[in-house]
Amino acid sequence: MILDVGETISFEVSFHADLPQRSQGQLRLSVVNNQYEETVIQLVGEGYQDTITIDNIQSCLVGIDNESEEGNMADDDIPGMVN
């Protein structure tokens, strides 16, 4: 991206981690035709993985007759069986 004298631009940098680890990057700003005018911005982000605990969950147990149930999921576990 090239800017003219006096021109400004803004942009947003976001980080979305895939793994719980530290990641780094660089953003370089240079002035055209001036090798001594360069700014390097270090970008650092850290992904993390959190353990989630859910408390006080109520469950309702309903009796199911597996013999008469149509589309029994247990049937899907048998290799080669076709409904």
Biopython code that builds the backbone (N, CA, C, O; Angstrom):
import numpy as np
from Bio.PDB.StructureBuilder import StructureBuilder

atoms = [
    (1, "MET", "N", (0.844, -1.142, 0.000)),
    (1, "MET", "CA", (0.000, 0.000, 0.000)),
    (1, "MET", "C", (0.906, 1.226, 0.000)),
    (1, "MET", "O", (1.819, 1.311, 0.821)),
    (2, "ILE", "N", (0.678, 2.157, -0.885)),
    (2, "ILE", "CA", (1.498, 3.366, -0.979)),
    (2, "ILE", "C", (0.628, 4.576, -0.642)),
    (2, "ILE", "O", (-0.479, 4.724, -1.160)),
    (3, "LEU", "N", (1.151, 5.443, 0.239)),
    (3, "LEU", "CA", (0.448, 6.655, 0.646)),
    (3, "LEU", "C", (1.187, 7.874, 0.127)),
    (3, "LEU", "O", (2.417, 7.878, 0.073)),
    (4, "ASP", "N", (0.458, 8.901, -0.253)),
    (4, "ASP", "CA", (1.059, 10.170, -0.658)),
    (4, "ASP", "C", (1.356, 11.003, 0.576)),
    (4, "ASP", "O", (0.853, 10.711, 1.661)),
    (5, "VAL", "N", (2.168, 12.038, 0.417)),
    (5, "VAL", "CA", (2.538, 12.921, 1.520)),
    (5, "VAL", "C", (1.272, 13.499, 2.160)),
    (5, "VAL", "O", (0.389, 14.006, 1.467)),
    (6, "GLY", "N", (1.199, 13.416, 3.480)),
    (6, "GLY", "CA", (0.067, 13.941, 4.229)),
    (6, "GLY", "C", (-1.131, 13.013, 4.293)),
    (6, "GLY", "O", (-2.083, 13.286, 5.024)),
    (7, "GLU", "N", (-1.103, 11.946, 3.560)),
    (7, "GLU", "CA", (-2.212, 10.993, 3.540)),
    (7, "GLU", "C", (-2.084, 10.040, 4.731)),
    (7, "GLU", "O", (-0.974, 9.671, 5.117)),
    (8, "THR", "N", (-3.194, 9.650, 5.301)),
    (8, "THR", "CA", (-3.193, 8.698, 6.416)),
    (8, "THR", "C", (-4.115, 7.533, 6.092)),
    (8, "THR", "O", (-4.996, 7.628, 5.237)),
    (9, "ILE", "N", (-3.892, 6.458, 6.782)),
    (9, "ILE", "CA", (-4.732, 5.273, 6.638)),
    (9, "ILE", "C", (-4.757, 4.556, 7.983)),
    (9, "ILE", "O", (-3.790, 4.623, 8.743)),
    (10, "SER", "N", (-5.828, 3.890, 8.271)),
    (10, "SER", "CA", (-5.896, 3.080, 9.488)),
    (10, "SER", "C", (-6.386, 1.690, 9.110)),
    (10, "SER", "O", (-7.112, 1.519, 8.131)),
    (11, "PHE", "N", (-5.988, 0.720, 9.883)),
    (11, "PHE", "CA", (-6.419, -0.656, 9.668)),
    (11, "PHE", "C", (-6.379, -1.383, 10.990)),
    (11, "PHE", "O", (-5.738, -0.938, 11.941)),
    (12, "GLU", "N", (-7.055, -2.481, 11.039)),
    (12, "GLU", "CA", (-7.160, -3.277, 12.253)),
    (12, "GLU", "C", (-6.407, -4.585, 12.058)),
    (12, "GLU", "O", (-6.495, -5.220, 11.007)),
    (13, "VAL", "N", (-5.675, -4.968, 13.074)),
    (13, "VAL", "CA", (-4.967, -6.246, 13.074)),
    (13, "VAL", "C", (-5.639, -7.121, 14.124)),
    (13, "VAL", "O", (-5.802, -6.703, 15.270)),
    (14, "SER", "N", (-6.029, -8.333, 13.740)),
    (14, "SER", "CA", (-6.643, -9.246, 14.698)),
    (14, "SER", "C", (-5.869, -10.562, 14.719)),
    (14, "SER", "O", (-5.164, -10.903, 13.770)),
    (15, "PHE", "N", (-6.015, -11.273, 15.800)),
    (15, "PHE", "CA", (-5.298, -12.534, 16.006)),
    (15, "PHE", "C", (-6.299, -13.603, 16.399)),
    (15, "PHE", "O", (-7.068, -13.421, 17.343)),
    (16, "HIS", "N", (-6.293, -14.715, 15.683)),
    (16, "HIS", "CA", (-7.168, -15.852, 15.970)),
    (16, "HIS", "C", (-6.300, -17.103, 16.033)),
    (16, "HIS", "O", (-5.874, -17.622, 15.001)),
    (17, "ALA", "N", (-6.045, -17.575, 17.220)),
    (17, "ALA", "CA", (-5.142, -18.709, 17.406)),
    (17, "ALA", "C", (-5.826, -20.026, 17.084)),
    (17, "ALA", "O", (-7.002, -20.215, 17.397)),
    (18, "ASP", "N", (-5.090, -20.936, 16.457)),
    (18, "ASP", "CA", (-5.556, -22.296, 16.205)),
    (18, "ASP", "C", (-5.052, -23.264, 17.266)),
    (18, "ASP", "O", (-5.657, -24.308, 17.509)),
    (19, "LEU", "N", (-3.941, -22.905, 17.894)),
    (19, "LEU", "CA", (-3.317, -23.766, 18.897)),
    (19, "LEU", "C", (-2.959, -22.949, 20.131)),
    (19, "LEU", "O", (-2.763, -21.739, 20.026)),
    (20, "PRO", "N", (-2.870, -23.579, 21.286)),
    (20, "PRO", "CA", (-2.442, -22.862, 22.490)),
    (20, "PRO", "C", (-0.927, -22.657, 22.485)),
    (20, "PRO", "O", (-0.185, -23.429, 23.092)),
    (21, "GLN", "N", (-0.490, -21.632, 21.810)),
    (21, "GLN", "CA", (0.939, -21.343, 21.710)),
    (21, "GLN", "C", (1.145, -19.860, 21.398)),
    (21, "GLN", "O", (0.196, -19.156, 21.053)),
    (22, "ARG", "N", (2.367, -19.400, 21.518)),
    (22, "ARG", "CA", (2.730, -18.015, 21.215)),
    (22, "ARG", "C", (2.992, -17.881, 19.720)),
    (22, "ARG", "O", (3.628, -18.746, 19.118)),
    (23, "SER", "N", (2.504, -16.802, 19.122)),
    (23, "SER", "CA", (2.714, -16.534, 17.704)),
    (23, "SER", "C", (3.285, -15.127, 17.551)),
    (23, "SER", "O", (3.002, -14.237, 18.354)),
    (24, "GLN", "N", (4.092, -14.942, 16.510)),
    (24, "GLN", "CA", (4.732, -13.657, 16.276)),
    (24, "GLN", "C", (4.614, -13.259, 14.816)),
    (24, "GLN", "O", (4.458, -14.100, 13.931)),
    (25, "GLY", "N", (4.692, -11.961, 14.589)),
    (25, "GLY", "CA", (4.691, -11.447, 13.233)),
    (25, "GLY", "C", (5.296, -10.053, 13.224)),
    (25, "GLY", "O", (5.584, -9.487, 14.278)),
    (26, "GLN", "N", (5.486, -9.507, 12.043)),
    (26, "GLN", "CA", (6.042, -8.168, 11.909)),
    (26, "GLN", "C", (5.236, -7.385, 10.885)),
    (26, "GLN", "O", (4.746, -7.933, 9.898)),
    (27, "LEU", "N", (5.113, -6.105, 11.141)),
    (27, "LEU", "CA", (4.510, -5.176, 10.200)),
    (27, "LEU", "C", (5.583, -4.151, 9.874)),
    (27, "LEU", "O", (6.081, -3.462, 10.765)),
    (28, "ARG", "N", (5.941, -4.047, 8.601)),
    (28, "ARG", "CA", (7.018, -3.140, 8.190)),
    (28, "ARG", "C", (6.448, -1.929, 7.471)),
    (28, "ARG", "O", (5.637, -2.055, 6.553)),
    (29, "LEU", "N", (6.888, -0.747, 7.907)),
    (29, "LEU", "CA", (6.513, 0.506, 7.271)),
    (29, "LEU", "C", (7.776, 1.119, 6.675)),
    (29, "LEU", "O", (8.759, 1.332, 7.384)),
    (30, "SER", "N", (7.750, 1.401, 5.378)),
    (30, "SER", "CA", (8.924, 1.917, 4.685)),
    (30, "SER", "C", (8.575, 3.192, 3.930)),
    (30, "SER", "O", (7.439, 3.395, 3.503)),
    (31, "VAL", "N", (9.579, 4.042, 3.776)),
    (31, "VAL", "CA", (9.441, 5.234, 2.950)),
    (31, "VAL", "C", (10.101, 4.925, 1.613)),
    (31, "VAL", "O", (11.257, 4.506, 1.556)),
    (32, "VAL", "N", (9.338, 5.141, 0.528)),
    (32, "VAL", "CA", (9.841, 4.840, -0.809)),
    (32, "VAL", "C", (11.063, 5.711, -1.108)),
    (32, "VAL", "O", (11.076, 6.904, -0.806)),
    (33, "ASN", "N", (12.072, 5.109, -1.695)),
    (33, "ASN", "CA", (13.317, 5.774, -2.090)),
    (33, "ASN", "C", (14.111, 6.318, -0.903)),
    (33, "ASN", "O", (14.885, 7.260, -1.070)),
    (34, "ASN", "N", (13.937, 5.747, 0.291)),
    (34, "ASN", "CA", (14.724, 6.144, 1.454)),
    (34, "ASN", "C", (14.982, 4.887, 2.281)),
    (34, "ASN", "O", (14.157, 4.492, 3.104)),
    (35, "GLN", "N", (16.118, 4.277, 2.055)),
    (35, "GLN", "CA", (16.438, 3.013, 2.703)),
    (35, "GLN", "C", (16.627, 3.141, 4.219)),
    (35, "GLN", "O", (16.627, 2.133, 4.925)),
    (36, "TYR", "N", (16.786, 4.361, 4.720)),
    (36, "TYR", "CA", (17.022, 4.563, 6.146)),
    (36, "TYR", "C", (15.737, 4.822, 6.935)),
    (36, "TYR", "O", (15.768, 4.911, 8.162)),
    (37, "GLU", "N", (14.646, 4.938, 6.254)),
    (37, "GLU", "CA", (13.373, 5.242, 6.913)),
    (37, "GLU", "C", (12.476, 4.017, 6.866)),
    (37, "GLU", "O", (11.648, 3.880, 5.965)),
    (38, "GLU", "N", (12.642, 3.123, 7.840)),
    (38, "GLU", "CA", (11.827, 1.919, 7.939)),
    (38, "GLU", "C", (11.465, 1.694, 9.406)),
    (38, "GLU", "O", (12.314, 1.797, 10.292)),
    (39, "THR", "N", (10.214, 1.392, 9.641)),
    (39, "THR", "CA", (9.734, 1.106, 10.990)),
    (39, "THR", "C", (9.208, -0.320, 11.009)),
    (39, "THR", "O", (8.464, -0.726, 10.117)),
    (40, "VAL", "N", (9.595, -1.074, 12.022)),
    (40, "VAL", "CA", (9.135, -2.447, 12.173)),
    (40, "VAL", "C", (8.293, -2.519, 13.444)),
    (40, "VAL", "O", (8.758, -2.167, 14.528)),
    (41, "ILE", "N", (7.062, -2.975, 13.303)),
    (41, "ILE", "CA", (6.169, -3.140, 14.444)),
    (41, "ILE", "C", (6.069, -4.632, 14.730)),
    (41, "ILE", "O", (5.668, -5.417, 13.870)),
    (42, "GLN", "N", (6.439, -5.012, 15.950)),
    (42, "GLN", "CA", (6.391, -6.416, 16.351)),
    (42, "GLN", "C", (4.962, -6.764, 16.772)),
    (42, "GLN", "O", (4.353, -6.041, 17.561)),
    (43, "LEU", "N", (4.437, -7.851, 16.257)),
    (43, "LEU", "CA", (3.107, -8.338, 16.621)),
    (43, "LEU", "C", (3.276, -9.651, 17.371)),
    (43, "LEU", "O", (3.937, -10.567, 16.883)),
    (44, "VAL", "N", (2.687, -9.743, 18.547)),
    (44, "VAL", "CA", (2.804, -10.947, 19.367)),
    (44, "VAL", "C", (1.410, -11.300, 19.883)),
    (44, "VAL", "O", (0.676, -10.436, 20.362)),
    (45, "GLY", "N", (1.062, -12.563, 19.779)),
    (45, "GLY", "CA", (-0.210, -13.041, 20.310)),
    (45, "GLY", "C", (-0.014, -14.398, 20.943)),
    (45, "GLY", "O", (0.916, -15.128, 20.600)),
    (46, "GLU", "N", (-0.884, -14.729, 21.861)),
    (46, "GLU", "CA", (-0.773, -16.026, 22.504)),
    (46, "GLU", "C", (-2.147, -16.674, 22.571)),
    (46, "GLU", "O", (-3.089, -16.125, 23.142)),
    (47, "GLY", "N", (-2.238, -17.853, 21.973)),
    (47, "GLY", "CA", (-3.472, -18.615, 22.031)),
    (47, "GLY", "C", (-3.484, -19.458, 23.290)),
    (47, "GLY", "O", (-2.428, -19.844, 23.793)),
    (48, "TYR", "N", (-4.648, -19.739, 23.794)),
    (48, "TYR", "CA", (-4.749, -20.570, 24.981)),
    (48, "TYR", "C", (-5.952, -21.486, 24.861)),
    (48, "TYR", "O", (-6.873, -21.244, 24.080)),
    (49, "GLN", "N", (-5.918, -22.521, 25.639)),
    (49, "GLN", "CA", (-7.006, -23.485, 25.679)),
    (49, "GLN", "C", (-7.488, -23.541, 27.111)),
    (49, "GLN", "O", (-6.710, -23.797, 28.031)),
    (50, "ASP", "N", (-8.763, -23.304, 27.296)),
    (50, "ASP", "CA", (-9.337, -23.249, 28.628)),
    (50, "ASP", "C", (-10.169, -24.496, 28.891)),
    (50, "ASP", "O", (-10.814, -25.025, 27.986)),
    (51, "THR", "N", (-10.151, -24.959, 30.128)),
    (51, "THR", "CA", (-11.009, -26.063, 30.535)),
    (51, "THR", "C", (-12.323, -25.476, 31.006)),
    (51, "THR", "O", (-12.342, -24.559, 31.827)),
    (52, "ILE", "N", (-13.423, -26.003, 30.488)),
    (52, "ILE", "CA", (-14.742, -25.506, 30.842)),
    (52, "ILE", "C", (-15.445, -26.548, 31.696)),
    (52, "ILE", "O", (-15.475, -27.729, 31.351)),
    (53, "THR", "N", (-16.012, -26.104, 32.813)),
    (53, "THR", "CA", (-16.769, -26.977, 33.703)),
    (53, "THR", "C", (-18.196, -26.462, 33.765)),
    (53, "THR", "O", (-18.427, -25.276, 34.003)),
    (54, "ILE", "N", (-19.148, -27.351, 33.550)),
    (54, "ILE", "CA", (-20.557, -26.988, 33.627)),
    (54, "ILE", "C", (-21.141, -27.713, 34.833)),
    (54, "ILE", "O", (-21.094, -28.940, 34.918)),
    (55, "ASP", "N", (-21.695, -26.937, 35.766)),
    (55, "ASP", "CA", (-22.248, -27.485, 37.007)),
    (55, "ASP", "C", (-23.774, -27.423, 36.987)),
    (55, "ASP", "O", (-24.376, -26.688, 36.206)),
    (56, "ASN", "N", (-24.371, -28.205, 37.857)),
    (56, "ASN", "CA", (-25.817, -28.182, 38.097)),
    (56, "ASN", "C", (-26.647, -28.450, 36.840)),
    (56, "ASN", "O", (-27.609, -27.733, 36.567)),
    (57, "ILE", "N", (-26.286, -29.459, 36.093)),
    (57, "ILE", "CA", (-27.063, -29.842, 34.917)),
    (57, "ILE", "C", (-28.058, -30.916, 35.333)),
    (57, "ILE", "O", (-27.682, -31.945, 35.893)),
    (58, "GLN", "N", (-29.319, -30.665, 35.054)),
    (58, "GLN", "CA", (-30.373, -31.621, 35.364)),
    (58, "GLN", "C", (-30.575, -32.527, 34.155)),
    (58, "GLN", "O", (-30.529, -32.063, 33.016)),
    (59, "SER", "N", (-30.793, -33.793, 34.393)),
    (59, "SER", "CA", (-31.058, -34.701, 33.281)),
    (59, "SER", "C", (-32.316, -35.500, 33.590)),
    (59, "SER", "O", (-32.614, -35.803, 34.745)),
    (60, "CYS", "N", (-33.037, -35.829, 32.544)),
    (60, "CYS", "CA", (-34.230, -36.658, 32.661)),
    (60, "CYS", "C", (-33.936, -37.985, 31.999)),
    (60, "CYS", "O", (-33.615, -38.027, 30.811)),
    (61, "LEU", "N", (-34.037, -39.058, 32.737)),
    (61, "LEU", "CA", (-33.826, -40.377, 32.163)),
    (61, "LEU", "C", (-35.168, -40.944, 31.745)),
    (61, "LEU", "O", (-36.071, -41.076, 32.571)),
    (62, "VAL", "N", (-35.310, -41.283, 30.469)),
    (62, "VAL", "CA", (-36.543, -41.842, 29.935)),
    (62, "VAL", "C", (-36.227, -43.235, 29.430)),
    (62, "VAL", "O", (-35.266, -43.429, 28.686)),
    (63, "GLY", "N", (-37.021, -44.191, 29.827)),
    (63, "GLY", "CA", (-36.806, -45.559, 29.382)),
    (63, "GLY", "C", (-37.133, -45.711, 27.904)),
    (63, "GLY", "O", (-38.165, -45.225, 27.441)),
    (64, "ILE", "N", (-36.265, -46.377, 27.166)),
    (64, "ILE", "CA", (-36.462, -46.606, 25.737)),
    (64, "ILE", "C", (-36.378, -48.101, 25.485)),
    (64, "ILE", "O", (-35.452, -48.771, 25.941)),
    (65, "ASP", "N", (-37.349, -48.607, 24.760)),
    (65, "ASP", "CA", (-37.347, -50.013, 24.384)),
    (65, "ASP", "C", (-36.540, -50.142, 23.097)),
    (65, "ASP", "O", (-37.037, -49.843, 22.012)),
    (66, "ASN", "N", (-35.287, -50.591, 23.225)),
    (66, "ASN", "CA", (-34.385, -50.669, 22.071)),
    (66, "ASN", "C", (-34.864, -51.655, 21.006)),
    (66, "ASN", "O", (-34.513, -51.508, 19.835)),
    (67, "GLU", "N", (-35.655, -52.652, 21.389)),
    (67, "GLU", "CA", (-36.119, -53.645, 20.426)),
    (67, "GLU", "C", (-37.156, -53.060, 19.471)),
    (67, "GLU", "O", (-37.198, -53.432, 18.298)),
    (68, "SER", "N", (-37.996, -52.143, 19.970)),
    (68, "SER", "CA", (-39.070, -51.619, 19.131)),
    (68, "SER", "C", (-38.748, -50.252, 18.545)),
    (68, "SER", "O", (-39.511, -49.738, 17.728)),
    (69, "GLU", "N", (-37.643, -49.662, 18.944)),
    (69, "GLU", "CA", (-37.308, -48.323, 18.462)),
    (69, "GLU", "C", (-36.844, -48.387, 17.009)),
    (69, "GLU", "O", (-35.937, -49.147, 16.670)),
    (70, "GLU", "N", (-37.474, -47.585, 16.157)),
    (70, "GLU", "CA", (-37.086, -47.542, 14.750)),
    (70, "GLU", "C", (-35.843, -46.665, 14.616)),
    (70, "GLU", "O", (-35.748, -45.613, 15.248)),
    (71, "GLY", "N", (-34.900, -47.099, 13.796)),
    (71, "GLY", "CA", (-33.680, -46.326, 13.601)),
    (71, "GLY", "C", (-32.774, -46.352, 14.816)),
    (71, "GLY", "O", (-32.139, -45.349, 15.142)),
    (72, "ASN", "N", (-32.708, -47.482, 15.484)),
    (72, "ASN", "CA", (-31.894, -47.629, 16.675)),
    (72, "ASN", "C", (-30.432, -47.314, 16.339)),
    (72, "ASN", "O", (-29.869, -47.888, 15.407)),
    (73, "MET", "N", (-29.824, -46.404, 17.099)),
    (73, "MET", "CA", (-28.441, -46.026, 16.836)),
    (73, "MET", "C", (-27.493, -47.195, 16.990)),
    (73, "MET", "O", (-26.441, -47.216, 16.350)),
    (74, "ALA", "N", (-27.831, -48.164, 17.817)),
    (74, "ALA", "CA", (-26.969, -49.333, 17.995)),
    (74, "ALA", "C", (-26.836, -50.105, 16.687)),
    (74, "ALA", "O", (-25.800, -50.718, 16.427)),
    (75, "ASP", "N", (-27.898, -50.077, 15.855)),
    (75, "ASP", "CA", (-27.833, -50.762, 14.555)),
    (75, "ASP", "C", (-26.776, -50.125, 13.651)),
    (75, "ASP", "O", (-26.168, -50.814, 12.831)),
    (76, "ASP", "N", (-26.554, -48.824, 13.795)),
    (76, "ASP", "CA", (-25.570, -48.124, 12.965)),
    (76, "ASP", "C", (-24.146, -48.538, 13.288)),
    (76, "ASP", "O", (-23.241, -48.310, 12.485)),
    (77, "ASP", "N", (-23.930, -49.144, 14.451)),
    (77, "ASP", "CA", (-22.604, -49.553, 14.861)),
    (77, "ASP", "C", (-22.183, -50.898, 14.277)),
    (77, "ASP", "O", (-21.024, -51.288, 14.413)),
    (78, "ILE", "N", (-23.089, -51.603, 13.639)),
    (78, "ILE", "CA", (-22.790, -52.933, 13.104)),
    (78, "ILE", "C", (-22.268, -52.776, 11.677)),
    (78, "ILE", "O", (-23.003, -52.324, 10.799)),
    (79, "PRO", "N", (-20.990, -53.148, 11.432)),
    (79, "PRO", "CA", (-20.425, -52.998, 10.084)),
    (79, "PRO", "C", (-21.195, -53.818, 9.056)),
    (79, "PRO", "O", (-21.545, -54.969, 9.321)),
    (80, "GLY", "N", (-21.457, -53.251, 7.911)),
    (80, "GLY", "CA", (-22.089, -53.961, 6.818)),
    (80, "GLY", "C", (-23.590, -54.055, 6.911)),
    (80, "GLY", "O", (-24.218, -54.577, 5.990)),
    (81, "MET", "N", (-24.191, -53.581, 7.968)),
    (81, "MET", "CA", (-25.650, -53.657, 8.113)),
    (81, "MET", "C", (-26.301, -52.500, 7.350)),
    (81, "MET", "O", (-25.924, -51.344, 7.542)),
    (82, "VAL", "N", (-27.259, -52.801, 6.501)),
    (82, "VAL", "CA", (-27.960, -51.778, 5.721)),
    (82, "VAL", "C", (-29.417, -51.826, 6.109)),
    (82, "VAL", "O", (-30.025, -52.897, 6.135)),
    (83, "ASN", "N", (-29.993, -50.651, 6.417)),
    (83, "ASN", "CA", (-31.418, -50.572, 6.755)),
    (83, "ASN", "C", (-32.255, -50.484, 5.511)),
    (83, "ASN", "O", (-33.480, -50.410, 5.595)),
]
sb = StructureBuilder()
sb.init_structure("model")
sb.init_model(0)
sb.init_chain("A")
sb.init_seg("    ")
for serial, (resi, resn, name, xyz) in enumerate(atoms, 1):
    if name == "N":
        sb.init_residue(resn, " ", resi, " ")
    sb.init_atom(name, np.array(xyz, "f"), 0.0, 1.0, " ", f" {name:<3s}", serial, name[0])
structure = sb.get_structure()
